C-alpha cells in the first residue's frame, strides 16, 4: 500500500487509521503533539523522498509507502498494489492545507539550533499571549536572535507573505527554488498540488481522494476512509478550533 500527498494533508493521521495503531483522541500508538493535533504516523510507514531509493529490504506486505510528491518514481521498484493520492487542487482545499501547514510546521515546529535553544531558555521570553506557538518555533527564534519584542503583527505579516507566495507558486509564476527563497521555510512554501496520475496507473491501482470531500465536507470518497467518518470529523474539528483561535489572535 502507498500514500502520497504534500505535508499538511493529514497522511500521518490517515496512516494510523489504516493500520489501527490505537485510539484517536490524541496520538494513537506514536509519540506526537496533542497541542497541535499532530500525528507521527503508522510505525509501518516507509518514507520515500527525492534522491532516495526504496527496495524490498525496507518494504514488505505490512508497509505503507509514503511520499510527499511523485510517488510514481518509487513504484517501479516495489510491489505496491494500491496507492491513495490526496488531491488539493481545489482552492478551498489548497488554502485550508496551507493554513494547517503554517500552524503546525511554522508555528509549532522546532527549528532552533541547540545553541539557540539555550538562548531561548535563558531569555525567559514571555509567550503567555501566544498560545499558538511552540517554544522553539521559527517566530521565537527570530525574536530571540534579533532581540525584538514578540508581536502578533510579526506572525500575521509572516502568514500573509507566505500565503501570497504559495498562491504565486500555485499559479506557476515562480519556480520551486524561487518560492523557497521567498518564504524562507521549506515545509510551508512548496505546496505542490500536482501528481502524475497516468504514470502511477502503470504500476498500481490509484485511489484519488479529494481533500475537501474527505475532511472539509465529510462526504463519501468511495475508499476505505469512508469507514472512519466519525474519527475524521473529530480530527478536522480539532484542526478547525486551532485555526480559529489562531486567526482570532492575529486578527485575520
Residue pairs with C-beta under 8 A, 6 or more apart in sequence:
1 18
1 63
1 64
1 65
1 80
1 81
1 82
1 83
1 84
2 64
2 65
2 66
2 67
2 71
2 75
2 80
2 82
2 83
2 84
2 204
3 11
3 14
3 15
3 64
3 65
3 66
3 67
3 71
3 83
3 84
3 85
3 86
4 11
4 66
4 67
4 68
4 69
4 70
4 71
4 83
4 84
4 85
4 86
4 195
5 11
5 68
5 85
5 86
5 88
5 211
6 68
6 69
6 86
6 88
6 97
6 190
6 191
6 192
6 193
7 68
7 101
7 105
7 187
8 97
8 98
8 100
8 101
8 104
8 105
8 191
9 86
9 88
9 97
9 211
10 39
10 86
10 100
10 215
10 235
11 41
11 66
11 86
12 32
12 38
12 39
12 40
12 41
12 42
12 45
13 39
13 41
13 235
14 84
14 225
15 41
15 42
15 44
15 45
15 64
15 66
16 22
16 24
16 28
16 29
16 30
16 39
16 41
16 42
17 24
17 225
17 228
17 231
17 232
18 42
18 64
18 224
19 42
19 43
19 44
19 62
19 64
21 28
21 29
21 30
21 42
21 43
22 28
22 29
24 231
24 234
24 235
26 32
26 34
27 33
27 34
27 38
27 39
27 40
28 39
29 42
29 43
30 39
30 40
30 41
30 42
30 43
31 40
32 38
32 39
32 40
33 108
35 108
35 134
36 103
36 104
36 107
36 108
36 134
36 242
37 104
37 235
37 238
37 239
37 242
38 104
38 108
41 66
42 64
44 62
44 63
44 64
45 63
45 64
45 66
46 54
46 58
46 59
46 63
46 64
46 65
46 66
47 66
47 67
48 54
48 65
48 66
48 67
48 71
48 73
48 74
49 67
49 68
50 69
50 70
50 73
53 77
54 65
54 74
54 77
54 78
55 77
55 78
56 78
59 65
59 78
59 80
65 71
65 74
65 78
65 80
65 83
67 73
67 74
69 192
69 195
70 195
70 196
71 83
71 85
71 195
71 200
72 195
72 196
72 199
72 200
72 202
72 203
75 83
75 200
75 202
75 203
75 204
76 203
80 203
80 204
81 204
81 205
82 204
82 205
82 206
82 207
83 200
83 204
83 205
83 206
83 207
84 207
84 209
84 223
84 225
85 195
85 197
85 200
85 206
85 207
85 208
85 209
86 209
86 211
87 93
87 193
87 195
87 208
87 209
87 210
87 211
88 94
88 97
88 191
88 193
88 211
89 193
90 210
90 211
90 212
92 212
92 216
93 210
93 211
93 212
93 216
94 166
94 170
94 191
94 193
96 211
96 212
96 215
96 216
97 191
97 211
98 162
98 163
98 166
98 188
98 191
99 243
100 239
100 243
101 187
101 188
101 191
102 159
102 162
102 163
102 188
103 132
103 242
103 243
103 246
105 185
105 187
105 188
106 137
106 138
106 139
106 158
106 162
106 185
106 187
106 188
107 132
107 133
107 134
107 137
107 138
107 139
107 155
107 246
108 132
108 133
108 134
108 137
109 134
109 137
109 138
109 187
110 134
110 136
110 137
111 136
111 137
111 138
111 141
112 120
112 136
112 140
112 141
116 136
116 141
116 144
116 145
117 136
119 144
119 145
120 135
120 136
120 140
120 141
120 144
123 144
125 140
125 143
125 144
125 150
126 150
127 133
127 135
127 140
127 150
129 150
129 152
130 139
130 150
130 152
130 155
130 249
131 245
131 249
132 242
132 245
132 246
132 249
133 139
133 140
133 155
134 140
138 185
139 150
139 154
139 155
139 158
140 150
142 148
142 154
143 149
143 150
143 154
148 154
152 249
152 250
152 251
155 250
156 250
156 251
156 252
159 250
159 252
160 252
161 182
161 183
162 183
162 185
162 188
162 189
165 174
165 179
165 182
165 183
165 189
166 179
166 183
166 188
166 189
166 191
168 174
168 179
168 182
169 176
169 179
169 189
169 190
169 191
169 192
170 191
170 193
174 182
176 190
176 192
179 189
179 190
180 186
180 189
180 190
182 189
183 189
197 206
197 208
200 206
207 221
207 223
209 221
209 223
209 225
210 221
213 219
213 220
213 221
214 221
214 225
214 232
215 232
215 235
215 236
216 236
218 229
218 232
218 233
218 236
220 226
225 232
